[in-house]
Amino acid sequence: MLKLIRSLQLACTLFLGLGFAASAADAPAAGAPDVALKNTVEQIRGLIKVHYAEYRGNQDKFFKTVDEVVVPRFDVPYIGQAVLGRNVRTVTPEQRERFTTAFKNMLVHSYGSAMLDYYNSVNINWMPPRLLQGSNEAMVNSVLVRDTGQSYPIGFRLHQVDGDWKIIDITVENISLVLNFRTQLNSEIKRTGIDDVIARMEKGEFRSEPVQQQAGAPAPGGAKPQ
């Protein structure tokens, strides 16, 4: 579990640190996928800077802010469907909606505090965004450098929704978070059923276990619904 928690914390840290590396002179043109990320980052960083003590004292208020500012940068329905994988063929529309909402809330509440812990202690070395030919997707790769000197490769996979760039997966040290959760949650669905998994997620009782990428396996760039 520590591996997954660290990965999610790093991803949150990166998301908040995206604005640190690019200067006005080398900022990409408006409409580029990394610009969409940076605009969101600057908004949440500004709110944390002003309300840090308040958010520390009232994390529910901070989680609400994350839900309103950061979550819309993610294509939550797409990610929920991708995590469900083949189970999406057998769940009802109501179950799919409940699962997607519960999954999103689980991430916000489980890992949102990392944004408060690390928002001012990282720097980013970024590569230019790469548009994927034959699709409406893009990769934004970067290397996070913490104040301890440790560095981690982290990538965002995005696609366009109504002309806006939204995240559909994050890779941390070449591990896809979507694929990790698909493996873990689908194992639980097979064991106890979709309704039990949803209920546990809604109650905050679900605890994920670590999933290691197999040696020699290609690093997943993203996960598409199956």
HUDAMO-V983729 format. One record per residue. N is the residue number from 1. RES is the residue in three letters. BURIAL is b if it has 24 or more other ideal C-beta (glycine too) atoms within 12 Angstrom, else e. Layout:
N_RES_BURIAL / N_RES_BURIAL
This chain:
1_MET_e / 2_LEU_e / 3_LYS_e / 4_LEU_b / 5_ILE_b / 6_ARG_b / 7_SER_b / 8_LEU_b / 9_GLN_b / 10_LEU_b / 11_ALA_b / 12_CYS_b / 13_THR_b / 14_LEU_b / 15_PHE_b / 16_LEU_b / 17_GLY_b / 18_LEU_b / 19_GLY_b / 20_PHE_b / 21_ALA_b / 22_ALA_b / 23_SER_e / 24_ALA_e / 25_ALA_e / 26_ASP_e / 27_ALA_e / 28_PRO_b / 29_ALA_e / 30_ALA_e / 31_GLY_e / 32_ALA_b / 33_PRO_b / 34_ASP_b / 35_VAL_b / 36_ALA_b / 37_LEU_b / 38_LYS_b / 39_ASN_b / 40_THR_b / 41_VAL_b / 42_GLU_b / 43_GLN_b / 44_ILE_b / 45_ARG_b / 46_GLY_e / 47_LEU_b / 48_ILE_b / 49_LYS_e / 50_VAL_e / 51_HIS_e / 52_TYR_e / 53_ALA_e / 54_GLU_e / 55_TYR_b / 56_ARG_e / 57_GLY_e / 58_ASN_e / 59_GLN_e / 60_ASP_e / 61_LYS_e / 62_PHE_b / 63_PHE_b / 64_LYS_e / 65_THR_b / 66_VAL_b / 67_ASP_e / 68_GLU_e / 69_VAL_b / 70_VAL_b / 71_VAL_b / 72_PRO_b / 73_ARG_b / 74_PHE_b / 75_ASP_b / 76_VAL_b / 77_PRO_b / 78_TYR_b / 79_ILE_b / 80_GLY_b / 81_GLN_b / 82_ALA_b / 83_VAL_b / 84_LEU_b / 85_GLY_b / 86_ARG_e / 87_ASN_b / 88_VAL_b / 89_ARG_e / 90_THR_e / 91_VAL_b / 92_THR_e / 93_PRO_e / 94_GLU_e / 95_GLN_b / 96_ARG_b / 97_GLU_e / 98_ARG_b / 99_PHE_b / 100_THR_b / 101_THR_e / 102_ALA_b / 103_PHE_b / 104_LYS_b / 105_ASN_b / 106_MET_b / 107_LEU_b / 108_VAL_b / 109_HIS_b / 110_SER_b / 111_TYR_b / 112_GLY_b / 113_SER_b / 114_ALA_b / 115_MET_b / 116_LEU_b / 117_ASP_b / 118_TYR_b / 119_TYR_b / 120_ASN_e / 121_SER_b / 122_VAL_b / 123_ASN_b / 124_ILE_b / 125_ASN_e / 126_TRP_b / 127_MET_e / 128_PRO_e / 129_PRO_b / 130_ARG_e / 131_LEU_e / 132_LEU_e / 133_GLN_e / 134_GLY_e / 135_SER_e / 136_ASN_e / 137_GLU_b / 138_ALA_b / 139_MET_b / 140_VAL_b / 141_ASN_b / 142_SER_b / 143_VAL_b / 144_LEU_b / 145_VAL_b / 146_ARG_b / 147_ASP_e / 148_THR_e / 149_GLY_e / 150_GLN_e / 151_SER_e / 152_TYR_b / 153_PRO_b / 154_ILE_b / 155_GLY_b / 156_PHE_b / 157_ARG_b / 158_LEU_b / 159_HIS_b / 160_GLN_e / 161_VAL_e / 162_ASP_e / 163_GLY_e / 164_ASP_e / 165_TRP_b / 166_LYS_b / 167_ILE_b / 168_ILE_b / 169_ASP_b / 170_ILE_b / 171_THR_b / 172_VAL_b / 173_GLU_b / 174_ASN_b / 175_ILE_b / 176_SER_b / 177_LEU_b / 178_VAL_b / 179_LEU_b / 180_ASN_b / 181_PHE_b / 182_ARG_b / 183_THR_b / 184_GLN_b / 185_LEU_b / 186_ASN_b / 187_SER_e / 188_GLU_b / 189_ILE_b / 190_LYS_e / 191_ARG_e / 192_THR_e / 193_GLY_e / 194_ILE_b / 195_ASP_e / 196_ASP_e / 197_VAL_b / 198_ILE_b / 199_ALA_e / 200_ARG_b / 201_MET_b / 202_GLU_e / 203_LYS_e / 204_GLY_e / 205_GLU_e / 206_PHE_b / 207_ARG_e / 208_SER_b / 209_GLU_e / 210_PRO_e / 211_VAL_b / 212_GLN_e / 213_GLN_e / 214_GLN_e / 215_ALA_e / 216_GLY_e / 217_ALA_e / 218_PRO_e / 219_ALA_e / 220_PRO_b / 221_GLY_b / 222_GLY_b / 223_ALA_b / 224_LYS_b / 225_PRO_b / 226_GLN_e
